[in-house]
Amino acid sequence: MPFYEYECTPCLVVYKVRHGMHESGPNDCPQCKGGLKKVISAPSLVSRDFSSKTAAKYSNMSVTEELAREKELQRVFETIWMPAEIKHNPWEDH
C-alpha cells in the first residue's frame, strides 16, 4: 500500500499516511486542527544503478553539501507517521 505525505505549514509538520489510491487522506492537522495540503513527493525509484534512492539523490553533491542539505531539511519540517509507526520486538514474551 502506498504512503502519501500531507503538510501542515503552520506546525511545520509533514504527516506520512498509508492508504489506498482511491481513499481520501486526512483533512485536518491533529495538532492545530488547520487544513492539510497533500505534498507531491517523488516515487521510490532507483535509477542509474545506484544502491538506493538516497545515493541517487546525492550523486552530484559533495559529502559536505549532502550533510548540510539534510540538516536543513530536518530542521525545517518534522515528519510524523499517522497513525504512529508500529515497532515490534520479535523477542518480546507474550
Contacts in CASP RR format, 6 or more apart in sequence:
PFRMAT RR
TARGET T0000
AUTHOR 0000-0000-0000
METHOD contacts of the structure
MODEL  1
MPFYEYECTPCLVVYKVRHGMHESGPNDCPQCKGGLKKVISAPSLVSRDF
SSKTAAKYSNMSVTEELAREKELQRVFETIWMPAEIKHNPWEDH
1 18 0 8 1.000
1 19 0 8 1.000
1 20 0 8 1.000
2 18 0 8 1.000
2 19 0 8 1.000
2 20 0 8 1.000
2 21 0 8 1.000
3 16 0 8 1.000
3 17 0 8 1.000
3 18 0 8 1.000
4 16 0 8 1.000
4 17 0 8 1.000
4 18 0 8 1.000
4 19 0 8 1.000
4 25 0 8 1.000
4 38 0 8 1.000
4 39 0 8 1.000
4 41 0 8 1.000
5 14 0 8 1.000
5 15 0 8 1.000
5 16 0 8 1.000
5 17 0 8 1.000
5 38 0 8 1.000
5 39 0 8 1.000
5 41 0 8 1.000
6 14 0 8 1.000
6 15 0 8 1.000
6 17 0 8 1.000
6 25 0 8 1.000
6 26 0 8 1.000
6 36 0 8 1.000
6 37 0 8 1.000
6 38 0 8 1.000
6 39 0 8 1.000
7 13 0 8 1.000
7 14 0 8 1.000
7 15 0 8 1.000
7 36 0 8 1.000
7 37 0 8 1.000
7 38 0 8 1.000
7 39 0 8 1.000
7 77 0 8 1.000
8 14 0 8 1.000
8 15 0 8 1.000
8 29 0 8 1.000
8 31 0 8 1.000
8 32 0 8 1.000
8 34 0 8 1.000
8 35 0 8 1.000
8 36 0 8 1.000
8 37 0 8 1.000
9 37 0 8 1.000
10 29 0 8 1.000
10 32 0 8 1.000
10 34 0 8 1.000
11 29 0 8 1.000
11 31 0 8 1.000
11 32 0 8 1.000
12 76 0 8 1.000
12 77 0 8 1.000
12 78 0 8 1.000
13 29 0 8 1.000
13 31 0 8 1.000
13 77 0 8 1.000
13 78 0 8 1.000
13 79 0 8 1.000
13 80 0 8 1.000
14 39 0 8 1.000
14 77 0 8 1.000
14 78 0 8 1.000
14 79 0 8 1.000
14 80 0 8 1.000
15 26 0 8 1.000
15 29 0 8 1.000
15 36 0 8 1.000
15 79 0 8 1.000
15 80 0 8 1.000
15 81 0 8 1.000
15 82 0 8 1.000
16 79 0 8 1.000
16 80 0 8 1.000
16 81 0 8 1.000
16 82 0 8 1.000
17 25 0 8 1.000
17 26 0 8 1.000
17 81 0 8 1.000
17 82 0 8 1.000
19 25 0 8 1.000
25 38 0 8 1.000
26 36 0 8 1.000
26 82 0 8 1.000
27 35 0 8 1.000
27 36 0 8 1.000
28 34 0 8 1.000
28 35 0 8 1.000
28 36 0 8 1.000
29 35 0 8 1.000
29 36 0 8 1.000
30 82 0 8 1.000
42 53 0 8 1.000
44 53 0 8 1.000
45 53 0 8 1.000
46 52 0 8 1.000
46 53 0 8 1.000
46 56 0 8 1.000
47 56 0 8 1.000
48 56 0 8 1.000
48 59 0 8 1.000
50 56 0 8 1.000
50 59 0 8 1.000
58 66 0 8 1.000
58 69 0 8 1.000
61 69 0 8 1.000
END
